[in-house]
Amino acid sequence: MKVTFPYMGTTVVYKKLLEMLGHDVILPPKPTRTTINLGVKYSPEFACFPLKVIMGSYFEAIQKGAEVIVTSGGNGPCRAGFYERVHQRILESEGYDVDFIVFDSMFRDPKTFFRNIKKLRDRTPWIQVMKSLLLIYDMIGKLDNLEKKVQCIRAYEKNRGETSRIWEKIQYDFDQAFSFASMKKAFKLGKEKLNSVPIHHIEEEEQIRIGIVGEIYVVMEDSINMKMEQVLNSLGAEVERSQYLSQWVTYNMLPKWMNWTHENAVLKKGEPYIPILIGGHAKQSVGQIVDYGQRKFDGVVHLMPFGCLPELVSQSIIPKISEDYNIPVLTISLDEQTGIANNQTRIEAFVDLVRGKRKQRLNGKTKLSRNKREHCCSSS
Amino acid sequence: MQELFMGVDVGSVSTNIVVIDNNTNVISSQYMRTNGQPLETVKKGLKQLEKEFSENAKIRGVGITGSGRQMIGVMIGADVIKNEITAHATATVHFVPDVRTIFEIGGQDSKIIVVEDQMVVDFAMNTVCAAGTGSFLDHQAERLGIPIDQFGGKALSADRDVRIAGRCTVFAESDMIAKQQFGFSKAEIIKGLCEALVRNYINNLGRGKKLEPPYVFQGGVAANEGIKAAFEKEINYEVVIPEHFSIMGAIGSAILAREEILATGTNTKFRGFVAANLEFAPKTFECDDCPNHCEVIEVHVNNQVVARWGDRCGKWTNSVKQIDL
């Protein structure tokens, strides 16, 4: 089958898995202006931004010959659950006949999940399927491990752009590896390459860390979030995302009673603020900010697609969390109208603010004036 | 020899150039209309400054801010290129050390900056629309046929209150026409407009923030007494307008340049007043290497490329080597 999938984050992973199951993979191009324009043209005006971009990706992939689209479903009361239906209808009305294979949580509907796997497996022997899954699981873990390194090193690189170039190369190396042994080699090589990037030495007390939280698509896909990680890195801040593929997969694979993942812990932390599931990643965003606050991050950038209801809810709760944990949060909403200049100013000012706060903490001034806030912090 | 620091704020509506000394006394200041030509305006300002510049003084550092900061920064050789929020806050904290809330309204953007212990702890900037900014007032003043500098004074002479919808410029205008037909005077309409602007500003930017006194109001719009009165009515507290309210961004960037130079002990990158005579040619081209088709801006000086930006991938930005002119 000629299959494709939405473009999000480190796409080598999905590509490889489908290839190993014997499919012809049509990799959609990384979202660009053209993708967004296509998506906006064919999507409902008030639909959320990810729906529009993914719509554009599908059109581009279909033009390249894709016949089957593999995607994941949504969970809870959020429009994302209808993405696949909306996409399919739009494609139909434009005269494209494509198949959708939608993976929802395997615990909610095991039958469909299994049927989907069978469909995707085609004629690949089961043992091969299991092996591929394990290999891919191993691969995303390693890739995420390296990406976390990239997000720190890039903040201090001496030659601008070098780390990102190496990261591209690393992903390519992983793409070429088809066994556990070659994965291991690629991992080792990647680590060495990253360690050899020339960096400025910054005193540990001056290193600042900023977390990125929000809706998964705008957080993971840098071509539509103004390359937020790179922008923050270039301003000298280390970055960590709320979502990494390996964590997401682990969390979704484990049944509830043995789910000790970071994701689950984060959701618990969000519960005092949003007790029930309201869809999207609202609860996770909120919990993650609490988590960053407890881990003494210097600040959080909260990304949301314009008009995303769950994230609007979390946005309105953020000032409270920000006060409780004494952690500054900058919310940026993204869509096809987003102007870069304006947001650049905001991000620069935010990093200045975060640095100022750090300096103040180092000078020990905080003790004098912030009894109330210290109390909040100690409650964590 | 007197050591001086220059600060430049290249905004959408006005461009300001100030020179301060080691004690932050403003030695010289210029407030010019940008008129859509930031390069020409700054050049004109530099020439003017050169004329009045004393012989035994020296520029030891240059800071720059405003929406045109990147390009102009390359042109004059800035030591510090800072965003407007940090620059404004730096200046305000200097002149009003105990400030807690800064209202800044400029030509096309407006900000609220929350300060604690002389440190910015929170801020907000208008995102989607300019209904709460100077351009809105400019436009309405023109429509009513009243010069903008008399606008504020007129508001104070109003006898009655009239509520005008201020969410959107166009709707404000139609509401204004309706209220005129109801027989409200020009002065009352202007007062209503000022109050609408302030209401819109506080609702949009102040949402979810604790705004505590002392309040400082700056930016070009602070010249308008009507707005000041509307602010005081809305928050029910005195609003301070600093002496140099219209050039705070430029002063802030000059202070930041001084801090930077004194901290690092380096020499300034300032090209000198000859920068005004350099042939600066910004050019734009569309990169065709990927479907993004980024508009890349490059600046040429004497047929040499000195800076590039605007590309999403960073390929062009990173391709320029720093050269001395």
Interface residues (C-beta under 8 A of the other chain):
Chain A: P29 T32 R33 T34 T35 R160 G161 S164 S223 K227 Q230 S316 P319 P328 S333 A341 N342 Q344 T345 R346 E348 A349 D352 L353 G356 K357 Q360 K365 S369
Chain B: S67 K82 N83 E84 I85 T86 D109 E116 D117 M119 V120 V121 D122 F123 M125 T127 G208 K209 C290 P291 N292 H293 R312 G314 T317 N318
